[in-house]
Amino acid sequence: MIKPRAVRQLPECPNCRFYCNNPFFFCEVFPDGVKGNSCIYYAPEIGALYNGQVIKQPLQNRTIEEKLVLLDKHPLFTGACPNCNYKFSNQELLAEQFMCPTCEWSDE
């Protein structure tokens, strides 16, 4: 009979977003377990660990439907204005804020 090998787990592993909750494969990043006493990829559900501090993720204020509409209509994803279908140039797509020069649509 083949025995499963032991995989090293840290105390914070069950709180990490990469935790799979599987006794044989519990981490997406380190399937064989971590080597040291800490994991540089530890990312709790509430935020991420950076330089020893937990950085909280911003709250999501949009519903799934609103996010899907953004994916379908926003110029960042479509390359075109949702009102007049003006095609933004590659340089314009790099902007942080979109404003259509023909119909003056803005994404604010």
Order of alpha helices (4+ residues) and beta strands (2+ residues): beta-beta-alpha-alpha
